[in-house]
């Protein structure tokens, strides 16, 4: 049987990390105000990297919230596609996963 409380704590901690990361990214993006064209170009390249990290963080937050919703519905740890139990080894690596290994392979 899966220890939902353990994964709830893991997901909550990761959610806080991601929220802090998004705040840092926002502060960094807001701080760029260079007047020099060369510096502005370098800042823009850095901004694109930060924006991508922010997008990735937002996507992970959505997955974590979906996993938390499955916890509330007593469906956490079961594949949303086939209904099989998700292996604990898989949850250890990707605690917010909605798929068992077999169904995850189908989704690429």
Order of alpha helices (4+ residues) and beta strands (2+ residues): alpha-alpha-alpha-alpha
